Amino acid sequence: MKVQKVTKFIKSSDADKKWFLVDAQDQVLGRLATNVARIIRGKNKAIFTPNSDTGDFVVVINAEKVKFTGKRSTLKTYSHHSGYPGGLKTKTLQEIMATKPEFVVQSAVQGMLPKNRLGKQLIKKLKVYSGNVHPHVAQKPESVNL
């Protein structure tokens, strides 16, 4: 008699969601983003299901103190288009870090999530703050060392 193994798929509502706190100070951006994306996606759990949201919430603080390797801060550019002819706007990483460093971390994590409805749902579970203070104390986030 052969025993048949059954794969268990977990619904998003059945997964237990936690809150994690990540300090981005002196962390390299890419390595930080991959670890945060793993937690948001739920790949660090035994109940990971690829087509549902089984991940946790992540709060990233000190986004302005993230590090870059090599010439990344001068060569990397972010661009967006207004939709009008000649409407391409580009800024370097240094310019964006001076005005809104939260965007840099959020953009790096979003690039590592799926490019579909699930990815749009997952990115809402990321909260990024440039300073040391965040408004999610009531959720009692657990500190994570990456």
HELIX and SHEET records of a PDB file:
HELIX    1   1 LEU A   29  ARG A   41  1                                  13    
HELIX    2   2 ALA A   63  LYS A   65  5                                   3    
HELIX    3   3 ARG A   72  LEU A   75  1                                   4    
HELIX    4   4 LEU A   93  THR A   99  1                                   7    
HELIX    5   5 PRO A  101  GLN A  110  1                                  10    
HELIX    6   6 ARG A  117  LEU A  122  1                                   6    
HELIX    7   7 ILE A  123  LYS A  125  5                                   3    
HELIX    8   8 VAL A  137  GLN A  139  5                                   3    
SHEET    1   A 4 LEU A 126  VAL A 128  0                                        
SHEET    2   A 4 PHE A  57  ILE A  61  1                                        
SHEET    3   A 4 TRP A  19  ASP A  23  1                                        
SHEET    4   A 4 GLU A 142  VAL A 144  1                                        
SHEET    1   B 2 THR A  77  HIS A  81  0                                        
SHEET    2   B 2 LEU A  88  THR A  92 -1                                        
END                                                                             
